[in-house]
Amino acid sequence: MLKSVDGGLRSVPYPIDDPERIPVRRYYDAEFYQAELDHLWPHVWQMACREEQIPEVGDWIEYENVGKSVIVVRTTSGVKAFHNACRHRGVPFAGGTGQAHGNCKKSGFVCPFHGWRWNMDGESTQVYGKHLFSERQLDADDINLIPCRAETFIGCVWINHDNDAPSVRDSLGPVAANLEARNLDKMRAEWCFAAELPANWKVAMEAFMEGYHVMQTHPQLQHAAPMMYDSMYKTPRGPVPIMAEAHLSYRENQELQVNSMALLSEGMAGMVHEKEVEIARGLVGIEEGLPEDQNMAMFHWLGIVMHQITEQLKARGEPVPDLCTVAQTHPVKAVEFLFPHYFLLPYFTSMSAYRIRPTGPETCFFEIWSLTYVPEDSDIETVMEPTVLPYNSPDFPPIPRQDYSNIPIQQKGLHATGFEFMRLSKDVEGLISNYQRIIDGYLKGVPQDQLARATHKLGGNFDGPIEDLGF
């Protein structure tokens, strides 16, 4: 139990006193983990499922995290969620063993222990042997299912155990509108892989909060576009990254970019879809109207690629956004982190998505989705659950497989004698410091409106600086 300190705030084990240094025990200490269970997870918006998983009235799916199970169901009046415990003696009335799903339109929910029943709106429809119970035990508030707060956003259902927390959109701030402008609610999952990682959930997440690691961890990407990565990390940053080699021709620079896209497509699948690579490859060789400066010419050519991807995929019936427009009016970074545990990795129209859930102080469950647009009349199979693999399985796409090779050994290294802090770059690893200090805010009991304002600063903060969070 965290103790109160002056001002009514709680003390935090291993607090962050220097934003550039993260105390290492936060990644394995049992007391810190318990503080997260007590004061973080009950108050944050958690991505519970994709809406496409519950398309019909009565469809339900279980979401489980840190020992708490919630059932998300589509009703005639919208999406609702309920805490998964029978009001009689607490047995889960649905699922109960990880993420399960079904339809309750006709049968409702039935407790497997004593047969108590509820409809999809959580209203009690049967108490077997009702006469055996005192009247006060049968009040509607006593026997109806306990609702859990739920909201829909960007094609997902989000749940929060705190009825007083700001809405999903108010919690995320401006990045919410930037994501909504991309029609994410119309995306579909092509596949989902998952693994149990022998690492703290924060260690697993932080591997994807900066591109500084690309040079060593993903050498194929560095070799495909060395000028770009070097201009972002090796040398002082200019106003724009270097996308082209000055001594190469237009065609050669365009080919380098397409090869880099192809590596991302192979390595991340959803982040750059093969259909987008195919369109870009068909535009190699364009020279007319390009600026003489090779770097500016490359940005101009990428604008042509974005326009053609938009037009050609729309012609196929895909509900894609106008990439050139949203890039100007609603920009997003290559990685957008939605606090506390969900990531989107956009590039053109398709993207990858990550969700990380803690399973202990030094273990977590990591899921990866490949998301894309399909013609709206397409009849594609809905991905209902992940394909669970060993974290070192060769069946994972190459890029996450390279990250997974680092994460478990990093967790071991955190226990090394004399290693006390993560030492962060103030310029490109700021997202790690920023979200970690927001965790401290929850553990301390900082007011929700202040936490929301701080969380707004996480939008677009990938590869960004350490921010003043205001508390």
Secondary structure by P-SEA (a helix, b strand, c coil): cccccccccccccccccccccccccccccaaaaaaaacccccccccccccccccccccbbbbbbcccbbbbbbbccccbbbbccccccccccccccccbbbbbcccccccccccccccccccccccccccccccccccccccccccccbbbbcccbbbbbcccccccccccccaaaaaaaaaccccccccbbbbbbccccaaaaaaccccccccccccaaaaaacaaaaaaacccccccccccccccccaaaaaaaaaaaaaaaaaaccccccaaaaaaaaaaccccccccccaaaaaaaaaaaaaaaaaaaaaaacccccaaaaaaaccccccccccccbbbbbbccccbbbbbbbbccccbbbbbbbbbbcccccccccccccccccccccccccaaaaaaaacaaaaaaacccccccccccccccaaaaaaaaaaaaaaaacccaaaaaaaaaaaccccccccccccc
